[in-house]
Amino acid sequence: MTLTAPAQGEGVPLPGWTELLRRSPLEELLPTASRGDIISFALGLPAPQLFPVRDCAAAAARVLRAQGQASLQYGPPPPSLKRHVVRLMGSRGVECGEGQVFLTAGAQQGLSLLARLLLGPRGQVLTEELVYTGLQQAVAPYRPRTLTVPTDPETGMDVGAAEALLAGGARPAFLYAVTDGHNPLGVSMSLEKRRRLAGLARRHRVPVVEDDAYGFLHYDEEMLPPLRAFEAEWVFYVGTFSKILVPGFRAGWLVAPPSLAPALGSLKESSDINTATFAQHTVAAYLDAGRLPAHLRALRREYRARRDAMLRALAEHFPRGAAWRSPRSGFFIWVELPGEVNLDEVLRDAIETERVAFVPGRSFSADARPRAARSMRLNFSNCTPERIAEGIARLGRVLRRH
Ligand SMILES: Cc1ncc(COP(=O)(O)O)c(C=O)c1O
């Protein structure tokens, strides 16, 4: 795993496992990438211009008017929020009940709680070779032995390789999958692989943690159902309002067997007592007003335009031999460059001379893969199409110099 910069203070005696607590490379890039003079394709931030600020303000005002202090007190989430999540899951092709919904402070907390629940010390985790840094952080305290499988750029995770590992006797505590709009690769898993992977989980009785942070943001007409639609017992679904509403509410959910709820509840209580009540009431009030479907349509339209602007600019400005694909969901395009190139030097040069940022692919590598070393992750959600065109032209100039 490639997290950098120890988080430890000097001289304070800490147990050995804390050596693995690292800030992610993305956190380290945040101060630079947030500078106003930088065009940043580095982080996975949604477009702030698309936040429904007025509707959120109206929802917050309604909550305060109707519930006053109660909405600011410690307390359980509003019951209507689970109802809304059940309906949302229905729109993704998943049948579930409120008893299977567990509310969290965002997808990251969902991943973290599931890692704590499922993974004993030195347990095994099965992931793809390139994996979201937040998952790496969630499992790091348990020093897991990580089994990895490759990812096909067109169809997603190599389910055959996962099957071979399980058939060979591997029993990971869980398998981690991002079915739609993979972070960092942008790929969405084919329908056939979704069915196979769900069947595999059932047959081998291995939980799959399905991270669906981007599943609602699909840019084709056809939306493929998540793994959870094919398997209710062994797929633990992780959802979030961060990308479809605003990340600042820190509101997300799990869909998991009700038998896990007491343990999840106790783990969550030990970490944050309860998700910010006011935020959850406000999300519920926003959803009560019925504006989310129209908002989602607007998000898909704008993000599709940003994706297409990046694809056009890449074709115009990136060197011959560079390869990428058009993602059907999510926020990212993964670019593989031809030949040897030191992307740390490219990044330094890009920031210093052209004021443009990206994330080198090796940041996501569970082990140092040569293909990741000459790849970059580009985010297209956070810049306007005009800034994307300008930023990719700048990055193309830097790459030609290297
Ligand atoms: C794949 C993936 N999972 C989870 C998260 C975390 O989402 P949240 O803001 O809901 O914690 C992100 C955020 O970028 C992500 O890309």
The ligand as a Tripos MOL2 file, in Angstrom:
@<TRIPOS>MOLECULE
LIG
   16    16     1     0     0
SMALL
NO_CHARGES

@<TRIPOS>ATOM
      1 C1        -14.9720    5.1090   -4.0960 C.3       1 LIG1
      2 C2        -15.2820    6.0460   -2.9770 C.ar      1 LIG1
      3 N1        -15.8060    5.5580   -1.8530 N.ar      1 LIG1
      4 C3        -16.1050    6.3440   -0.8110 C.ar      1 LIG1
      5 C4        -15.8670    7.7050   -0.8500 C.ar      1 LIG1
      6 C5        -16.1780    8.5420    0.3740 C.3       1 LIG1
      7 O1        -17.4120    9.1410    0.2650 O.3       1 LIG1
      8 P1        -18.1130    9.9470    1.4680 P.3       1 LIG1
      9 O2        -17.8820   11.3920    1.2140 O.co2     1 LIG1
     10 O3        -19.5360    9.5780    1.3760 O.co2     1 LIG1
     11 O4        -17.5010    9.4870    2.7450 O.co2     1 LIG1
     12 C6        -15.3170    8.2720   -1.9970 C.ar      1 LIG1
     13 C7        -15.0310    9.7190   -2.0330 C.2       1 LIG1
     14 O5        -14.3720   10.2500   -2.8580 O.2       1 LIG1
     15 C8        -15.0070    7.4080   -3.0890 C.ar      1 LIG1
     16 O6        -14.4600    7.8910   -4.2010 O.3       1 LIG1
@<TRIPOS>BOND
     1     1     2 1
     2     2     3 ar
     3     2    15 ar
     4     3     4 ar
     5     4     5 ar
     6     5     6 1
     7     5    12 ar
     8     6     7 1
     9     7     8 1
    10     8     9 2
    11     8    10 1
    12     8    11 1
    13    12    13 1
    14    12    15 ar
    15    13    14 2
    16    15    16 1
@<TRIPOS>SUBSTRUCTURE
     1 LIG1         1 GROUP 0 **** ****
